[in-house]
Amino acid sequence: MLAHRTGVIGLPLRLLAREVYDRIVKARGPSVVALVTGEERIVPERVQYWVATTEAMPDIAADFVAIDEIQLCADPERGHVFTDRLLKMRGLHETLFLGSDTMRPAIASLIPGVQFQRRDRLSQLSWSGSKKLSRMPARSAIVGFSVDDVYAMAELIRRQKGGCAVVMGALSPRTRNAQVAMYQAGEVDYLVATDAIGMGLNLDIRHVAFSATHKFDGRRVRPLFPHEMGQIAGRAGRHTESGTFGVTGEAGILDEGLIDAIENHRFAPIQRLTWRNTDLQFGTMDRLVESLEAPSGHALLGKGRDADDVQALKTLREIPEIRDRVQGGQDVRLLWDVCRVPDFRGISPAEHTSLLARIFGFLQDGAIPSDWLGNAIKRIDRTHGDIDAISKRLAYIRTWTYVAQRSGWVQDESHWRGETRAVEDRLSDALHAALTQRFVDRRTSVLLRRLKQKESLVAEVNDKGEVTVEGEFAGRLEGFRFRPDQTGSADEARMLNRASYEALRPEFHLRADRFYNAPDTELDYTEQGGLMWGSSAVGKLVRGSDALHPGVEVFVDEEAGPEIAEKVKRRLQHFIDRKVAALFEPLLTLQKDEALTGLARGFAFRLVESLGILPRDGVAHEVKELDQDARGALRKHGVRFGQFTIFMPALLKPAPTRLRLVLWSLAEGLDTFPESPPPGLVTIPHIADVPEQHYTLSGYRPAGERAIRIDMLERLADLLRTQDTRGGFEANPDMLSITGMTLEQFSRLMDGLGYAAERGERAKVKAAEPVAAAPVTEADATSDAPMTEEESVLAAETRARWEAEQAEKRRAEAQAAGEPVEEAAPEMEVFYTFRWAPKPRQNRRPQGEGQGRRGGPRRDNASDAPREPRADRPERAERQDRPEGGRPNRERREDRGHGEGGKPRGKDGFKKGGKPQHNKPATFSSRPEKKADPDSPFAILAALKDKK
């Protein structure tokens, strides 16, 4: 073409047109070369050479005209365009049709006097049979005929071969060029493509493999024509370098005759060309359709199936709104131009037709509104998402790129052409990046290429423990174990490990020295017995000689060597030994106290064995046998003898509790360790499936649907001893405050402790209001004396009478004024009365003499009926505290709220010497003493009583 002054060339693909345009620009400069496609238009002022897609070829007089891939005249969809150019496009001096030799008879019969020139293949194309993808040779192209097949094969090649380039007809030219350039540069050795590589792509391909021999052509699934397979297989080999073709996957072995035809490029001549009338009538839509379907009158020219533009026209013709808007030939011509917008989106014919109807409406009103077009483009201009999402947006923007190229369709054409082109470029780059990220493993490609070249690999380790080989990520060093990356193949993994451990040898020694000198604050243990150095697991605890002396198993790779493993083990053993010594210091001191002898030493052994917590009902007999000296010796070590539990309060803190569960689980050989409750909770849920011993070791005692912390339970038990458990009592604020529960929750907790809760309702006593009945004297207001019980009752009765009088007064005033009188219902409140009523024991082994009942007070040895805890019966309380010798049990009195040595802490019926007083009953009051509020109505009522 460049030998002539002017020229026009038509090419089958936009990609190929861009390639030819770039070559001519390089030779002649951009000022004389035009590029015209459906989605791109570059036309300089002094244009001499036109490069276009076949559909967009300008109808101008040029010295030279060429049409590439002329055998597409037989294509059922695009063939009529190529046939029209074959029949009508002519150069003033030269016309050239490039294509397969199968078109020779058809061209000879349609164009008299034509001359043919044959270009034989310089290299040999030969059949190589069937190969698995894993055995595909380098520089191969694997051809599929659906997007799903292409993606599946590309993913498999990435895993086994390091990656591949992807070429499909749906890709934009920019994306396709980037993928082809990656393959041509040798970054990947494999190409997975659709039959789009059969036209216009001259690549360095040595082998072409068909994954299927059937394709969906838009209407049906049909076998590939022999000439189509020959066109695709012909991509193998280049210039004088021979190539091969074959099959892979589920594709069957080709017929020998077909193989011979492909190898020698001998195919049956094309007998029929697709044709469509171009002499169109635009009077009405019906006349336009009739002219499009007019026969050719030539035996060689046959009508193909309706193209997308004809189908869109027929669909729009049936829409009443469109028929009303089309009033004349000008409207019909405009509608036909709109129907020729390609369906790049490919959603559905109905969706495409709806878009065309919208565009047609805009054009009839003048042009597509800029605001509407801008919003449509803005929704598309997003580069995030996966491959499918970006591909869909790229197809959508191609529609608006095509629309912007039509003259007069948009306002400010230059702006929208640049805008749509910029969006397409951004999406194309994003799609190329997404394809590369998904289907190319650059690390594997580099390593395999170096391995083939037999070069040594360079490995490095950074300060984060990331191991790189030849600059590519190979794995991570976690503690003293190397975690290789698992995305590569087995061969690659072995090579990576070998190179990585070479780099890790000095790193292991440096890391071991740093670990050995690290402070204990950098080390920790998990609730499942793991040993951590920062965020890296370096070992785990194992069962030792006893619960307080666990062993250590280290996590060190064998490649690091036994010296590193031993060093890590010593450091971890030091850490856990110091941790146990610090958190269980009271227990270890108790264990080593040689001053403890006899029963006290045996009881200390039991306490150490249970890691500082013993349910009292399990050791009631041993507790009974302890004399006061033994108990005093144990108390000096912080042992508390509670009503429900014998424990060391210092070991109930969160840190010892967490470690106690780990140590006990190791000693018991559990696979899964119980986890400690969150710190600071007084009660936690009681889960039936969790063993009761887990709660005990955690420092809790199950009671109903909740479990209460044992130290708080003992405080609650101290409060319950002051109540009349037989006659019934109500919960006071101190009880609710200790447990942190509502009254409803507290009632369920008490039920779990052996108390029956009786629910009731009563009128709620309102807060007292100031009473103006009598003045308050200064002496009354400043009095520190609390109100007695009689005064409280008198105050309540006076308050009730006063409120009744006020209500009656308001009612009388309302009746006198003729207003309706409303009777206000009293506000009710819920209360519970608790009585000691434990459930009878069932299927429980008998307790030993003096042994206490779980969840309640101790019972008499001669009967199964539990004895209620009564504080209003000092004789019984005293008898319960007496040992067999008849002396008062100072330990029991201390556990019930008395001081050291049995001395009373308040007015509880005991003298200072500890002897009970039987001359008057003991009384208890849970109301704290405080100064009277001078503004309280109770103070006013007290003043009234004194005056009486």
Secondary structure, 3 states (H helix, E strand, C coil): CCCCCCEEEEECCHHHHHHHHHHHHHHHCHHHEEEECCCCEECCCCCCEEEEEHHHCCCCCCCEEEECCHHHHHCCCCHHHHHHHHHHCCCCCEEEECCCHHHHHHHHHHCCCCCCCCCCCCCCEEEEEECCHHHCCCCEEEECCCHHHHHHHHHHHHHHHCECEEECCCCCHHHHHHHHHHHHCCCCCEEEECHHHHCCCCCCECEEEECCCEEECCCCEEECCHHHHHHHHCCECECCECEEEEECCCCCCCCHHHHHHHHHCCCCCCCCEEECCCCCCCCCHHHHHHHHCCCCCCCCEEECCCCHHHHHHHHHHCCHHHHHHCCCHHHHHHHHHHHCCCCCCCCCHHHHHHHHHHHHHHHHCCCECHHHHHHHHHHHCCCCCCHHHHHHHHHHHHHHHHHHHCCCCECCHHHHHHHHHHHHHHHHHHHHHHHHHHHECHHHHHHHHHHHCCCCCCEEECCCCEEEECCEEEEEEECEEEEECCCCCHHHHHHHHHHHHHHHHHHHHHHHHHHHCCCHHHEEECCCCEEEECCEEEEEEEEEEECCEEEEEECECHHHCHHHHHHHHHHHHHHHHHHHHHHCHHHHHHHHCCCCCHHHHHHHHHHHHCCCEEEHHHCHHHHHHCCHHHHHHHHCCCCEECCCEEECHHHHCHHHHHHHHHHHHHHHCCCCCCCCCCCCCCEEECCCCCCHHHHHHCCEEEECCEEEEHHHHHHHHHHHCCCECCCCECCCHHHHHHHCCCHHHHHHHHHHCCEEEEEEEEECCCCCCCCCCCCCCHHHHCCCCCCCHHHHHHHHHHHHHHHHHHHHHHHHHHHHCCCCCCCCCCCEEEEEEEEECCCCCCCCCCCCCCCECCCCCEECCCCCCECCCECCCHHHHHHHHCCCCCCCCHHHHHHCCCCHHHCCCCCCCECCCCCECCCCCCCCCCCCCCCCCCCCHHHHHHHHHHHC
